[in-house]
Amino acid sequence: MPNIHVCIKQVPDSAATIKVVSNNTIDEKVTWLLNPYDENAVAAACDLRSQLPEWEVVAVTLGPKTVVETLRSALAMGADRGIHLVSDHWFDQHQTGAFLAAVIKNDGDTGVIFTGKEAIDSEGGVLPFYLGVCMGLPAASNVSALNLVDETTVEVENELGAGNSQVLQLPLPCVIGAGKALSQPNYPTLPDIIKAKKKPIQTVDESDFDDPSVTAQVDRVALRPLVQKRKNEIIDGSPKTAVATLIERLKSEAKVI
């Protein structure tokens, strides 16, 4: 039977203080967690498995040895097993897509590949389409609803922005980039976490899937901390005058209304 693969990523906690070191790396001593959109992807994969109980949900990730804890989080959320492609290197989206596609192909038949619509650290948003190209599969991203038509077809709704959406039918297998509204994750209980420690994780090395023909299309030259420049100013006068002045400046200077 095909499997449901979910590609997940470890990202820094957005509430953490992130320090740039050595010009293009960050201080690794931060809190790491499962990318929020990938949580929706894992939840959607588990929802689909409830309709196809013979299919397994397989969480797949790429990264250093520490990523295994994030992989365990996906298992605690309901994934049946995991695959960890171990690497300490930074890869662009093109290379990441090629590596993940190779690992998924090696795992056997796939019915659906889920990803988050984007990672909150890089905000690239292109991985679903890279996977689709690498595997020759149709792809849709920012998906907010998914319905299984039958064992050969899914119908999805994806958000286009400005309140617009479209409904698509995709043949299986396909790639789905999960949006925030697709499936709401049920966060693990203590028994879920304990069970996750017993679920199998296959470890593979990047050298087993390295393809010299796949080269980086993007080079990360440097990371720089965001510096916000704000000017505080007190608007004098009566409340009526102050509000009128504020509205005028929001229109003429900030151009937000």
C-alpha positions as CSV (number, residue, x, y, z in Angstrom):
1,M,0.0,0.0,0.0
2,P,1.2,3.6,-0.6
3,N,2.4,5.7,2.3
4,I,1.5,9.3,3.3
5,H,4.8,11.2,3.6
6,V,5.1,14.4,5.6
7,C,8.1,16.6,5.1
8,I,8.9,18.5,8.3
9,K,11.4,21.1,9.3
10,Q,13.0,22.2,12.6
11,V,12.9,26.0,13.1
12,P,13.8,28.4,15.8
13,D,11.1,29.5,18.2
14,S,9.8,32.8,16.9
15,A,9.7,34.1,20.4
16,A,13.4,33.3,21.0
17,T,16.2,35.8,20.9
18,I,18.2,34.8,17.8
19,K,21.8,35.9,17.6
20,V,23.7,35.9,14.3
21,V,27.3,34.5,14.6
22,S,30.0,33.9,12.1
23,N,28.3,36.1,9.6
24,N,25.9,33.5,8.1
25,T,24.9,31.2,11.0
26,I,22.9,31.7,14.1
27,D,23.6,30.7,17.7
28,E,22.3,27.2,18.0
29,K,21.5,27.6,21.7
30,V,17.9,28.6,21.0
31,T,14.6,26.7,21.4
32,W,13.9,24.6,18.4
33,L,10.4,23.4,17.4
34,L,8.4,21.9,14.6
35,N,7.6,24.4,11.9
36,P,4.0,25.5,12.7
37,Y,2.7,24.9,9.1
38,D,4.3,21.4,9.3
39,E,2.1,20.8,12.3
40,N,-0.9,21.4,10.1
41,A,0.6,19.0,7.5
42,V,1.1,16.3,10.1
43,A,-2.5,16.7,11.3
44,A,-3.8,16.6,7.7
45,A,-1.9,13.4,7.0
46,C,-3.3,11.8,10.1
47,D,-6.8,12.9,9.1
48,L,-6.3,11.3,5.7
49,R,-5.0,8.1,7.2
50,S,-8.3,7.8,9.2
51,Q,-10.0,7.4,5.8
52,L,-7.3,5.1,4.5
53,P,-6.4,3.0,7.5
54,E,-4.0,0.7,5.7
55,W,-1.8,3.6,4.7
56,E,1.1,4.7,7.0
57,V,2.0,8.3,7.9
58,V,5.8,8.7,7.5
59,A,7.5,11.9,8.8
60,V,10.6,12.8,6.8
61,T,13.2,15.4,7.8
62,L,16.6,16.7,6.8
63,G,19.1,18.1,9.3
64,P,21.6,17.5,12.0
65,K,21.3,14.9,14.7
66,T,19.4,17.3,17.0
67,V,16.5,17.3,14.5
68,V,15.5,13.9,15.9
69,E,13.7,15.5,18.8
70,T,11.5,17.5,16.3
71,L,10.9,14.3,14.4
72,R,9.7,12.7,17.7
73,S,7.2,15.6,18.0
74,A,5.7,14.6,14.7
75,L,5.5,11.0,15.8
76,A,3.8,12.1,19.1
77,M,1.2,13.9,16.9
78,G,0.3,10.7,15.2
79,A,2.9,9.8,12.5
80,D,3.6,6.1,12.4
81,R,7.4,6.2,11.8
82,G,10.1,8.6,10.8
83,I,13.0,9.0,8.4
84,H,15.9,11.2,9.3
85,L,18.3,12.3,6.5
86,V,21.3,13.4,8.6
87,S,23.3,16.4,7.4
88,D,25.0,19.4,8.9
89,H,25.1,21.3,5.7
90,W,22.8,24.2,4.6
91,F,20.9,23.5,1.4
92,D,18.9,25.8,-0.7
93,Q,15.3,24.8,-1.6
94,H,16.3,23.2,-4.9
95,Q,18.7,20.8,-3.1
96,T,16.3,20.2,-0.2
97,G,13.6,19.2,-2.6
98,A,15.9,16.8,-4.5
99,F,17.1,15.2,-1.3
100,L,13.7,14.7,0.2
101,A,12.3,13.4,-3.1
102,A,15.1,10.8,-3.2
103,V,14.4,9.7,0.3
104,I,10.7,9.4,-0.3
105,K,11.2,7.4,-3.6
106,N,13.6,5.1,-1.7
107,D,10.9,4.4,0.9
108,G,8.5,2.9,-1.6
109,D,5.2,4.0,-3.0
110,T,3.7,7.3,-1.9
111,G,0.1,8.3,-2.1
112,V,0.3,11.9,-0.9
113,I,3.2,14.0,0.2
114,F,2.4,16.8,2.7
115,T,4.5,19.8,3.6
116,G,3.8,23.0,5.3
117,K,3.1,25.9,2.9
118,E,6.3,27.5,4.0
119,A,8.9,27.5,6.8
120,I,8.7,30.4,9.2
121,D,12.4,30.9,9.3
122,S,13.1,31.2,5.5
123,E,9.5,31.8,4.2
124,G,10.5,30.4,0.8
125,G,7.2,28.7,0.1
126,V,8.5,26.7,-2.8
127,L,9.2,23.2,-1.4
128,P,5.8,21.7,-2.5
129,F,6.6,22.7,-6.1
130,Y,10.2,21.5,-6.0
131,L,9.0,18.1,-4.8
132,G,6.4,18.1,-7.5
133,V,9.0,18.7,-10.2
134,C,11.5,16.2,-8.7
135,M,8.9,13.5,-8.5
136,G,6.8,14.4,-11.5
137,L,3.7,15.0,-9.4
138,P,1.0,17.6,-9.4
139,A,1.2,20.1,-6.5
140,A,-1.0,22.6,-4.7
141,S,0.0,24.9,-1.8
142,N,-1.6,27.0,0.9
143,V,-4.3,24.4,0.9
144,S,-7.2,25.1,3.3
145,A,-9.4,22.1,2.7
146,L,-8.9,18.6,1.4
147,N,-11.5,15.9,0.5
148,L,-10.8,12.4,-0.6
149,V,-12.9,11.8,-3.7
150,D,-11.8,8.2,-4.0
151,E,-8.5,6.3,-3.7
152,T,-7.3,7.9,-6.9
153,T,-8.3,11.6,-6.5
154,V,-8.4,14.4,-4.0
155,E,-10.2,17.7,-4.2
156,V,-8.5,20.6,-2.5
157,E,-9.2,24.3,-1.9
158,N,-6.3,26.6,-1.8
159,E,-6.2,30.2,-0.8
160,L,-5.0,32.7,-3.4
161,G,-4.9,35.9,-1.3
162,A,-7.3,38.9,-1.0
163,G,-10.1,36.5,0.2
164,N,-10.0,34.5,-3.1
165,S,-9.6,30.7,-3.3
166,Q,-9.9,28.0,-6.0
167,V,-11.0,24.4,-5.9
168,L,-8.7,21.8,-7.7
169,Q,-8.9,18.1,-8.3
170,L,-5.5,16.3,-8.2
171,P,-4.8,12.7,-9.1
172,L,-2.9,10.6,-6.5
173,P,-0.1,10.7,-5.9
174,C,0.3,14.4,-5.4
175,V,2.0,17.1,-3.2
176,I,0.0,19.2,-0.8
177,G,1.4,22.3,0.9
178,A,-0.7,22.8,4.1
179,G,-2.1,26.2,5.0
180,K,-3.0,27.1,8.6
181,A,-6.7,26.3,8.1
182,L,-6.2,22.8,6.6
183,S,-6.2,20.7,9.8
184,Q,-5.8,21.8,13.4
185,P,-3.2,19.8,15.2
186,N,-4.1,17.9,18.4
187,Y,-1.1,18.5,20.6
188,P,0.4,15.4,22.2
189,T,-0.6,14.1,25.6
190,L,2.0,12.5,27.9
191,P,1.0,9.0,26.7
192,D,1.4,10.1,23.1
193,I,4.9,11.4,23.9
194,I,5.8,8.1,25.6
195,K,4.5,6.0,22.7
196,A,6.5,8.2,20.2
197,K,9.7,7.2,21.9
198,K,9.0,3.6,20.8
199,K,8.1,4.4,17.2
200,P,10.8,3.6,14.6
201,I,13.1,6.2,13.1
202,Q,15.2,5.2,10.1
203,T,18.5,7.2,9.9
204,V,20.1,7.7,6.5
205,D,23.2,9.6,5.5
206,E,23.2,12.4,2.9
207,S,26.0,10.6,1.0
208,D,23.6,7.8,0.2
209,F,21.4,10.3,-1.8
210,D,23.9,12.9,-3.0
211,D,23.4,13.7,-6.7
212,P,26.3,15.7,-8.2
213,S,23.9,17.0,-10.9
214,V,21.8,18.8,-8.3
215,T,23.6,22.0,-7.4
216,A,22.6,25.0,-5.3
217,Q,20.7,27.7,-7.1
218,V,20.9,30.1,-4.2
219,D,23.9,30.9,-2.0
220,R,23.3,32.3,1.5
221,V,26.0,35.0,1.7
222,A,25.2,36.5,5.1
223,L,22.6,36.8,7.8
224,R,21.8,40.2,9.4
225,P,19.7,41.0,12.5
226,L,16.6,43.1,11.7
227,V,17.0,46.6,13.0
228,Q,13.8,48.4,13.5
229,K,13.9,52.2,13.4
230,R,11.1,53.8,15.2
231,K,10.5,57.4,16.1
232,N,8.3,58.1,19.1
233,E,6.4,61.3,18.9
234,I,3.7,62.8,21.2
235,I,0.8,64.5,19.4
236,D,-0.3,67.5,21.5
237,G,-3.7,69.1,21.6
238,S,-7.2,68.1,22.6
239,P,-8.3,64.5,21.9
240,K,-10.3,65.6,18.9
241,T,-7.4,67.5,17.4
242,A,-4.9,64.7,18.2
243,V,-7.1,62.1,16.5
244,A,-7.5,64.3,13.4
245,T,-3.8,64.8,13.2
246,L,-3.1,61.1,13.7
247,I,-5.5,60.1,10.9
248,E,-4.0,62.7,8.5
249,R,-0.5,61.4,9.2
250,L,-1.5,57.8,8.7
251,K,-2.9,58.8,5.3
252,S,-0.1,61.1,4.1
253,E,3.0,59.7,5.8
254,A,2.5,56.1,6.7
255,K,0.0,55.6,3.8
256,V,-1.8,52.8,5.7
257,I,-5.3,54.2,5.3
